[in-house]
Amino acid sequence: MKRLTAMTGTYPRTRALKEHTVTSSAVELDFAPVEVAQRGFKAAVRELAYDVTELALMTFLVAYDAGKPLVLLPFAMNGGHHHKSILCRAGSVLTAEQLPGKTVAMRSYSQTTPTWVRGILADEYGVNVRDVRWLTQEGAHVEEYEDPAWVTRSSDGSLEDLLRTGKADAIIAGSGITGDDIRPLIPAPQAAAAAWEQRTGVVPINHMVAIRREVAEDAETVREVFRMLRESRAVAGEPERSGFGELRPALELGVRYAHEQQLIRKRYDVEELYGAARAALAG
């Protein structure tokens, strides 16, 4: 039996896998003691600490662009719409179209949620990413990556502090920021997201599963890992979100956004990102 090191967050969809309710006679996954996946991302891309790992989509793309020996499996761990993720002061009359020349703060420029938000702002509201002053609190998970010239590091407090004190005109945050003095920048964000999905056919992907390139050369291993991921999700009763065809629209758009925003140097074909796993899972 092949034993592989693994890292994912703990969710209903991974519980059966991490508790070894779902198993394989060919592959054993030895999970790192990580509950929140983001805490394992640096080790995954800087130390190549895991054979199989959950990764934020943009972390994977930046790592792939830097030459890290990782490829994707066609399994979306999580995702969702991000029209709601850019916030401004409730008393502000700011609109998305007025963002050029303004200051927008986020945790990291290479973070996946801000990348989706910036892409939506560009496509839907005509905002050129270079015309906004982007403030970040930290750098990328991938050590080799350097933020573009239009990004500035800030140490002036939390995202909420930056917004409430006026040091930022808007902030991008995935969740956890609420208050009567804060509102979504995009009006009726749920309706806007639904209309966007209908036009584009895309539900954004936040996290996927990656595998070391050398491990992906073993077709049986790839098939067993993929099977176990899907079965663990099925045990949780969650809807399927995997497969090359289903994930292609979101991945293609994510790659385009990453390239346009200078996270990656090349606009990769989605098929390339799977490496040998593509042939292993063909048909």
N, C-alpha and C positions, 0 to 999 in steps of 0.2 A: 504494500500500500504506500502511495506517495503522500508525504506529509508536507503541508504548505502553511506558512505563516499568513495570517489574515487580520484585517482590521476593518470593522464597520461600526457605525453607531448602533445603539440598541433601540429598536423600534418593534412594533408588532410584526412587521414583515421580515425581520431578521431573527426574532427570538427563537423560532424552531431550529434555525441553523446554528445559532450560538449555543443553544442548550443541547445540541446534537440529537434532537428529535428527528430531524431530517439528516440522513447520513448517506455515505457512499461506501461501497466495498473497494473502490479503487483510490479514493482521495480522502484524506483527513485534513480538516481545516483547524489549525491551532490559533485561536483568536487572542489577540492582544487585549489586555484589560482596559479597554477604552469604551466608555459609554456614549460620549459625544464625539462624533466623527471628526469634527473640525480640529479637535485636539491632537489628532493623529496625522494630519495632513503634512506638516513640516517633516516629520520623520519619514513619511511615505515618499516624498519627493527629494529630500536632501540626503537621506541615509539609505533610501531604497529598502526600508525596514521590513516590508511585507511583500509576499508573493501575490496576494490578492488583496485589493484595498478599495474601499470607498474613497472617491475623490470628488471635490467640486469640479464641475465641468471646466471652468476657466483655469483652475489649478492644473488639471490634466493637460489642457491645451498649451499652457505656458511651459509646463514640464516637457511635453512632447517636443515643442519648438526648441527647447534647450538641449535636446538630445537624450533625455532620460529614457531608459529602456523599458517603457511601459506602453501597453496598448489597451484599447477599450474592449469590454464585453458589452453586448447590446442590451444592457439592463439599466434602466433609470431607477435610481434609489428613491429620489423625490424630486419635486418640482412644483410649479404653479405660477400663476400670473403675478406680475410685478407693477402693474399700473398703480397699485395702492402703496408702493414702497418708497415713493418720493414725497416728502412732507414739507410743509412750510408753516409759518405762523398763521393762526386763524384770522388775525386781523389784517393780514397782508392781502393786497389785490393782485399779487404776482400770478402770472400764468406761465404755462410751459413755454410758450412762444417768446416770452420775455427773459428767458434764462441767459442768453448771450450777454456777457459782461457781468453776470452775477456770480456769487460764490456758493458752491454746493459741496457739502461735507459728507464723507462716508468713512467706514473703517479702513478699507484698502481699495486702491484703484483696480487691482486685478481680481477683486472679489466677484463672484458670479452674479449676485443680485444687481449691483451697480452696473455691470456690463449689459445685462438685459435692459435695465432702465435707460441707460444712455442710448442704446440702440433704438428703443421705442421712441425716445425723444427725437432722435434724428429722423427716423422714418415717418413718424406721425405728426411731428410738430416743427420739423425743419431746423432743429438745433444742431449746429456744427460743434462737435465735441471740443474742438480747439478754441472755441470762442467763450468757453465757460472756465471759470477758475475753480479747479477741483481741489479740495482739501482732504487729506488722508491722515489717519492716526497711526498707521503702520504700513510696512512694506509687504511684499509678496511672499507666499509660502516658498516659491522657487527662488533660491538665493541669487541665481544669475540674472534675474529679471530686474530691470531698472525702469522706474516710472517715466512717462514722457515728460517733456519740458513744461507742459501746461499743468502739471500736477505739483502741489505744494504740501509738505508735511506740516502738520499742526500738533501742538501739544497744549492747546488752550482749554482742555476739558473734554467732557463727554459730547457726543453728538447733540444731545438735548441742550446742553449748556451753550454750544456754539450757535444753535438756532435761537434759543430764547434771549441770548444777549445780543443778537444781531450780527455776530461775527460770520454767520452763514445765512444766506437767504433761503436755503432749502437743505435738507439732509436726505440721504438714502439709507434706509434701515429695513431689514427684512421683517422684523416683528418687535414687539415689546415696548414700543414708544407710543404713548397715548396721552391725552389731556385735552381739556376744553380749549386750550390755547394753541393747539396744533391741528392742522387739517391736511388731507391729501392735496397735493398740488394739482393733480388731474381730477377734474370734477367727475362724480359718479364713477369711481374707478372700476367697480365690478362690471357695470354696463359697458364701459370703454374696453375692458379686457375681453368681454364676451364678443363684442363686435370685432375686435382685433383678431381673436381666434377664428371667427367665422371667415374673415377675409384671408388670413394667412395659413390657416390649418395648423397652427403651432400652439402648443402648451409648453412654456419654457421648462427646460430641464435644469435642475440645480446640481444634483449629485448623481454620478454614475459609478460603475465598478470597473476598475482597471486591474490588469494582470501583468506581471513581469513578462517581457518579450520572450525570454528563453523558456518560460513555463508554457507560454502560448504555443510553442512549437510542438507540444504533446497534445494531439487532437483529443484523445480520450480524456485527459485532464480538463481541457477546456469544456468539453461537453458535460462532464460531471459537475464542475463548478457552476456552470450555467443552469443545469437542471436543478441543483440544490437551491440556488437563489430563487428560481421560479417556484419551486415547491414550498419553500419557506413562506413566500408571499401568499401562496394559495392557502396554506394552513391558517394564515391570519385573516383570510376572507377578503383580501384586498384585490381590486381590479388589476389585471395584467398591464404592465407598461414595459414591454421589452420587445426585442426583435428588430432586425435591420430596417424593414420597411416602416414600421410604426415610429421609430425614433429619427428617421432621416430628416423630415422637415425641421424639427427643432434643432438637430445637430447642424444642419447646413446653415441655418440662420445664426446659431451661436458661433460657428466658425467665422461667418461673415462679420458679425459684430466684433469678435475678438481681433480680426485682421484690421478692420476699419479703425479701431480704437488703439492700435499699436500694442496689443498684448502679444501678438504673434507676427512673425515676419512674412509668413506665407499663408494664403487662403487654401488650406488643405482640402483635398477631396475626402469626404467622410469615409469612404471605403479604406483609405490608407490608414486611418486611425485604428482600425481593428487588427492590422497585421495578420499573423497566421490564424488568429481566432476567426477571421471571416471564412476561410476555407473549412475550418474545423466544424463550424456551425451551419455550413451551406446545406440548403434543403431541409 
